[in-house]
Amino acid sequence: MTDRASDPSAQRGPWDCLLLGGTVATLAQGAGYGVIEDAALGWRDGVITFVGTRSQLPDAAEMLAHEVIDAQGSWITPGLVDCHTHAVFAGNRAGEFEQRLRGASYEEIARSGGGIVSSVRATREASEADLFAQSLPRAHALRDDGVTTLEIKSGYGLDYENERKMLRVARQLGEELGINVRTTFLGAHALPPEFEGRADDYIDAVCEWLPRLHDEGLVDAVDAFCERIGFTLAQTRRVFELAASLGLPVKLHADQLSDGAGAALVAEFSGLSADHVEHTSEIGVRAMAQAGTVAVLLPGAFHCLRETLLPPLDAFRRHGVPMAVATDCNPGTSPLQSLRLAMSLACTHFRLTPEEALRGATTHAARALGLRDRGLLAVGMRADLARWNINQPAELAYWLGGDPLIALYSAGNRIR
């Protein structure tokens, strides 16, 4: 990235838009919010052309941009990035919420025919139009909470046509809401009833679907649920080897319920992220650090499942593993539709600082999706940004609820 004061693009106009007078949290520094007061932030063709103080502008504001907006009194941050969701599904599992409150465990519910398989039944029964209609309010809520980039996984179809339906709906949501949706193929999420007792055969099927879905342009990354109630290391490895042959990056639901060495496996494939990671060992953490794999913390699931074992946060910090924060929005274990609330839960449960939480929902979350063009505010970066009615950035993790968002821009286009 180029220094704002010396970048030649800052001297050229006209820009599409220029925000004046707000306080910017660039997150561009290695630590801290990267605060610029009485700031100026301009962009052209969806790319940031200037970030600095008003006094550093090379000319009068009205000579530099087609549109000049008075941002006085507001804070400006990168648009939020929700890097782990299952936001496309039909039905809900509120009944399982009640079961857990009466003492049933996640595994007990899953083994009795509930859990992921119950969402599979509802999702298979829904038409594509109905699935879109049911999923739209969730994606809408996430966007209106400040999200400009949203990852959405498949994994509630568990056959070719229904996995395809889910991925198509995810793409449609991005088009409808003006946000950037990144799709992840999670065919290896659970074993569907028709493959009971034949997990290896099901992985054969998953490996047959993936190239076809990739050829349609529906897959940005590949995920799996590597767990004792999911798939084995060997089965996951098969899926990852195929993904690698197709040039697709991988990520993994890793070490959520036990230390299954999932984090080390995804790191072996230079994976984008290992997600959940409550049980990840020191060996897994070191492997992630060496591979540059992001740890995606999912405090919504931790909260809803009333977990007590924290992810190895000190080890992540000690080894320099970036920690992202995401909602894990899903019908069973994290029915969470606010990334700001996920940030707050990460602070409360995992003792992240508000700055770590904000960086986790922007810079590190973008990295967990393989996106290096967003997540911070600097010249040359994508113009994804949010304006907030707050007095300090810690409020984004402090308030439980509310609507502090003033305006939201995706690639320079105002979407809220």
C-alpha positions in Angstrom: 0.0 0.0 0.0 1.2 3.5 -0.8 1.6 6.4 1.6 -1.4 8.6 1.3 0.6 11.9 1.1 2.9 10.8 -1.7 0.5 8.7 -3.8 0.0 10.2 -7.2 -3.6 9.1 -7.4 -4.4 11.5 -4.6 -3.6 14.3 -6.9 -5.9 13.3 -9.7 -9.6 13.9 -9.9 -12.4 14.0 -10.2 -13.2 11.4 -7.5 -16.6 10.0 -7.2 -17.1 11.0 -3.6 -15.3 12.6 -0.7 -16.2 12.4 2.9 -15.1 15.3 5.0 -14.8 16.0 8.7 -15.4 12.6 10.3 -13.0 10.6 12.4 -11.5 7.6 10.5 -10.3 4.3 12.1 -8.2 3.1 9.2 -6.9 -0.1 11.0 -3.9 0.3 8.6 -1.3 0.3 11.4 0.0 -2.8 13.0 -1.7 -2.0 16.3 -4.4 0.4 17.4 -7.3 1.9 15.5 -5.2 4.1 13.2 -7.2 7.2 14.0 -7.3 10.2 11.7 -9.3 13.2 13.1 -10.9 15.9 10.9 -10.4 13.3 8.1 -10.9 13.3 4.4 -11.6 10.0 2.6 -12.2 9.9 -1.2 -12.7 7.2 -3.8 -13.1 6.7 -7.5 -14.4 3.6 -9.4 -14.8 1.7 -6.1 -11.2 2.2 -4.9 -10.0 4.5 -2.2 -7.9 7.4 -3.7 -7.2 9.5 -0.6 -7.1 8.9 3.2 -5.7 11.7 5.4 -6.6 14.9 7.2 -8.6 17.6 5.6 -5.5 19.8 5.6 -3.6 17.3 3.4 -6.1 17.5 0.5 -4.3 18.6 -2.7 -7.1 21.0 -3.7 -10.4 22.5 -2.6 -12.9 19.7 -1.9 -15.4 20.8 -4.5 -12.6 20.6 -7.2 -11.7 17.1 -6.2 -14.9 15.1 -6.2 -18.3 15.0 -7.9 -20.0 14.6 -4.5 -18.7 16.0 -1.1 -20.4 14.7 2.1 -20.1 16.3 5.5 -19.2 13.5 7.8 -18.7 15.7 10.8 -19.5 13.9 14.1 -19.4 10.4 12.7 -16.8 7.6 12.8 -15.8 5.9 9.6 -14.4 2.3 9.7 -13.9 -0.4 7.1 -17.1 -2.2 6.2 -17.5 -5.3 8.4 -16.7 -8.7 7.0 -18.6 -11.8 8.2 -16.3 -14.6 7.2 -18.3 -17.6 8.5 -22.1 -18.0 8.1 -24.7 -20.6 7.2 -27.2 -17.9 6.5 -29.0 -19.8 3.7 -31.4 -22.4 5.1 -35.1 -23.1 5.5 -37.0 -23.5 8.8 -35.5 -23.1 12.2 -34.5 -25.2 15.2 -36.0 -23.2 18.1 -37.3 -26.5 19.4 -33.7 -27.8 19.8 -32.9 -24.6 21.7 -35.5 -25.7 24.2 -34.1 -29.2 24.3 -30.6 -27.9 25.1 -32.1 -25.8 27.9 -33.6 -28.9 29.3 -30.2 -30.6 29.3 -29.8 -32.3 25.9 -26.3 -32.0 24.4 -25.5 -31.0 20.9 -24.3 -34.5 20.1 -27.4 -36.1 21.6 -29.7 -34.0 19.5 -27.7 -34.7 16.4 -27.6 -38.5 17.0 -31.4 -38.5 17.5 -32.1 -37.1 14.1 -32.0 -33.4 14.9 -29.2 -30.9 14.3 -27.9 -30.4 10.8 -30.1 -33.2 9.4 -33.3 -31.5 10.4 -32.2 -28.4 8.6 -31.4 -30.6 5.6 -35.0 -31.9 5.5 -36.4 -28.3 5.5 -34.0 -27.0 3.0 -34.6 -29.8 0.6 -38.3 -29.3 0.8 -38.0 -25.5 0.0 -38.1 -24.3 -3.6 -35.3 -22.0 -4.7 -37.6 -19.0 -4.5 -38.8 -20.0 -1.0 -35.3 -20.5 0.2 -34.3 -17.1 -1.1 -37.3 -15.5 0.7 -36.5 -17.2 4.0 -32.8 -16.3 3.8 -33.1 -12.7 2.7 -34.1 -11.2 6.1 -31.1 -12.8 7.7 -28.7 -11.4 5.1 -30.5 -8.1 5.2 -30.0 -7.9 9.0 -26.3 -8.6 8.7 -25.9 -6.0 6.0 -27.8 -3.4 8.0 -25.5 -4.1 10.9 -22.5 -2.9 8.8 -21.5 -6.0 6.8 -20.3 -5.3 3.3 -18.7 -8.8 2.6 -20.6 -11.9 3.6 -19.4 -15.5 3.4 -22.3 -18.1 3.0 -21.8 -21.8 3.1 -23.8 -24.6 1.6 -24.2 -27.8 3.6 -27.9 -28.1 4.2 -28.6 -29.7 0.9 -26.3 -32.7 1.0 -27.2 -33.7 -2.6 -26.1 -32.1 -5.8 -29.3 -30.3 -6.7 -29.9 -28.9 -3.2 -26.3 -27.9 -2.7 -26.5 -26.1 -6.0 -29.7 -24.5 -5.0 -28.1 -23.1 -1.8 -25.1 -21.7 -3.6 -27.3 -20.1 -6.3 -29.4 -18.4 -3.5 -26.3 -17.1 -1.8 -25.2 -15.5 -5.1 -28.7 -14.0 -5.5 -28.6 -12.5 -2.0 -25.4 -10.6 -2.8 -27.0 -9.2 -6.0 -30.2 -8.2 -4.2 -28.5 -6.4 -1.2 -25.5 -4.9 -3.0 -22.9 -6.7 -0.9 -20.1 -9.0 -1.9 -21.1 -12.6 -1.1 -18.4 -15.3 -1.0 -19.7 -18.8 -1.4 -18.2 -21.8 0.3 -19.0 -25.4 -0.7 -19.7 -27.4 2.5 -20.9 -30.7 1.0 -18.9 -32.5 3.7 -21.1 -31.0 6.5 -23.0 -34.1 7.7 -24.0 -37.5 6.5 -27.5 -37.5 4.8 -29.9 -40.2 5.7 -29.7 -42.0 2.4 -25.9 -42.5 3.0 -26.3 -43.8 6.5 -23.3 -46.1 7.4 -21.6 -45.2 4.1 -19.6 -42.1 4.8 -16.8 -43.0 2.3 -19.4 -43.4 -0.5 -20.9 -40.0 0.4 -17.4 -38.4 0.2 -17.2 -40.0 -3.3 -20.4 -38.1 -4.2 -19.2 -34.9 -2.7 -16.0 -35.2 -4.8 -18.2 -35.7 -7.9 -20.3 -32.6 -7.2 -17.5 -30.2 -6.5 -16.0 -29.9 -10.0 -19.5 -29.4 -11.5 -20.4 -26.7 -9.1 -17.0 -25.0 -9.6 -17.5 -25.1 -13.4 -20.8 -23.1 -12.9 -18.9 -20.4 -10.9 -20.7 -21.2 -7.7 -17.8 -22.0 -5.4 -15.2 -19.6 -4.0 -13.8 -21.9 -1.3 -14.3 -25.4 0.1 -15.0 -26.3 3.8 -15.7 -29.5 5.8 -16.8 -30.5 9.2 -13.9 -32.6 10.6 -15.2 -33.9 13.9 -16.3 -37.1 15.6 -19.9 -36.5 14.5 -18.7 -35.2 11.1 -16.0 -36.6 8.9 -12.6 -38.1 9.6 -9.2 -36.6 8.8 -8.8 -39.1 5.9 -12.2 -38.2 4.4 -11.6 -34.5 4.8 -8.2 -34.9 3.2 -9.8 -36.4 0.1 -12.0 -33.3 -0.3 -9.1 -30.9 0.3 -6.9 -32.7 -2.3 -9.6 -32.3 -4.9 -10.1 -28.7 -4.0 -6.4 -28.1 -4.4 -6.4 -29.7 -7.8 -9.2 -27.3 -8.8 -7.3 -24.3 -7.5 -9.8 -23.7 -4.7 -8.8 -22.5 -1.3 -9.9 -24.5 1.8 -11.1 -23.8 5.3 -12.3 -26.1 8.0 -14.7 -26.5 10.9 -11.9 -27.6 13.2 -11.5 -28.9 16.7 -14.8 -27.6 18.0 -15.9 -30.6 20.1 -12.6 -32.4 20.4 -8.9 -32.1 19.4 -9.2 -33.9 16.1 -6.0 -32.3 14.6 -8.2 -30.5 12.1 -6.3 -27.2 12.5 -3.1 -28.9 11.6 -4.7 -30.6 8.6 -6.1 -27.3 7.1 -2.7 -25.7 7.7 -1.1 -28.5 5.8 -3.1 -27.3 2.8 -2.2 -23.7 3.4 -5.9 -23.2 4.3 -7.5 -19.8 4.7 -8.9 -20.5 8.1 -9.5 -22.9 10.9 -12.9 -22.1 12.5 -14.2 -22.7 16.1 -10.8 -24.1 17.3 -11.8 -24.4 21.0 -9.9 -27.7 21.3 -6.9 -26.9 19.0 -3.6 -28.0 20.5 -0.3 -26.1 20.6 0.8 -28.2 17.7 -2.2 -27.1 15.7 -1.5 -23.4 16.6 2.1 -23.6 15.5 1.0 -25.2 12.2 -1.5 -22.4 11.6 1.1 -19.8 12.3 3.6 -21.3 9.9 0.9 -21.6 7.1 -0.6 -18.2 7.7 -4.0 -19.7 8.5 -6.5 -17.5 10.3 -8.2 -18.6 13.5 -11.9 -17.7 13.1 -13.6 -17.3 16.5 -17.3 -18.0 16.7 -18.5 -16.7 20.0 -22.2 -17.1 19.1 -21.9 -20.9 19.0 -19.7 -20.8 22.2 -22.5 -18.8 23.9 -25.5 -20.8 22.6 -23.9 -24.2 23.5 -22.8 -22.8 26.9 -19.2 -24.0 26.2 -16.6 -23.5 28.9 -13.3 -24.4 27.1 -11.9 -21.2 25.5 -10.0 -21.3 22.3 -6.2 -21.2 22.8 -6.2 -17.4 22.6 -2.9 -16.8 24.4 -1.2 -19.3 22.0 -2.7 -17.6 19.0 -1.3 -14.3 20.2 2.0 -15.8 21.1 2.5 -17.3 17.7 1.0 -14.4 15.8 -2.0 -16.2 14.4 -4.6 -13.6 13.3 -8.0 -14.0 15.0 -11.1 -13.2 13.0 -14.6 -12.9 14.5 -17.7 -14.1 12.7 -21.4 -14.7 13.5 -21.6 -18.4 12.4 -25.3 -17.4 11.6 -27.1 -20.8 11.5 -30.4 -22.3 12.5 -29.1 -24.5 15.3 -26.1 -23.4 17.4 -25.7 -19.7 16.5 -28.9 -18.0 15.4 -27.0 -14.7 15.4 -27.8 -12.0 12.9 -25.5 -9.2 14.2 -21.7 -9.2 13.7 -21.5 -6.3 16.2 -23.0 -8.6 18.8 -20.5 -11.3 17.8 -17.8 -8.8 18.5 -19.3 -8.0 21.9 -19.5 -11.7 22.7 -15.9 -12.2 21.7 -14.9 -9.4 24.1 -17.0 -10.8 26.9 -16.4 -14.6 26.5 -12.9 -14.6 25.0 -11.6 -11.3 26.5 -10.7 -9.8 23.2 -10.2 -6.0 23.3 -12.6 -3.9 21.3 -9.8 -3.1 18.9 -9.0 -6.8 18.5 -12.7 -7.5 17.9 -13.0 -4.8 15.3 -9.9 -5.9 13.5 -11.2 -9.4 13.7 -14.4 -8.4 12.0 -12.6 -6.5 9.3 -8.9 -7.0 8.5 -8.5 -10.5 9.7 -11.9 -11.6 8.5 -11.1 -10.4 5.0 -7.8 -12.4 5.2 -9.9 -15.5 6.3 -11.6 -15.2 2.9 -8.4 -14.7 1.0 -9.3 -11.0 0.3 -6.4 -8.6 0.6 -8.3 -5.7 -1.0 -10.5 -4.8 1.9 -10.7 -4.8 5.7 -8.8 -1.5 6.2 -8.9 2.0 4.9 -5.9 2.9 2.7 -5.2 4.2 -0.8 -5.7 1.4 -3.3 -8.1 -0.6 -1.1 -11.7 -1.3 -2.1 -14.0 1.4 -0.9 -16.0 -0.7 1.5 -16.7 1.5 4.5 -19.3 2.2 7.3 -20.2 5.5 8.9 -21.3 5.2 12.6 -23.1 7.5 15.0 -20.6 6.7 17.9 -18.1 8.7 20.0 -15.4 6.0 20.0 -14.9 2.7 18.1 -15.2 0.6 21.3 -18.9 1.3 21.2 -19.2 -1.1 18.2 -18.6 -3.9 20.7 -20.0 -2.2 23.7 -23.7 -1.7 22.7 -25.9 -4.7 22.8 -28.3 -3.9 19.9 -29.3 -0.5 18.7 -28.7 0.9 15.2 -25.6 3.2 15.1 -25.1 2.8 11.4 -25.5 6.0 9.4 -24.4 4.9 6.0 -22.8 1.8 4.3 -20.7 1.7 1.1 -19.7 -1.3 -0.9 -17.1 -0.7 -3.6 -18.0 3.0 -3.3 -21.8 2.5 -3.8 -24.0 3.5 -1.0 -26.1 0.4 -0.1 -27.7 1.7 3.2 
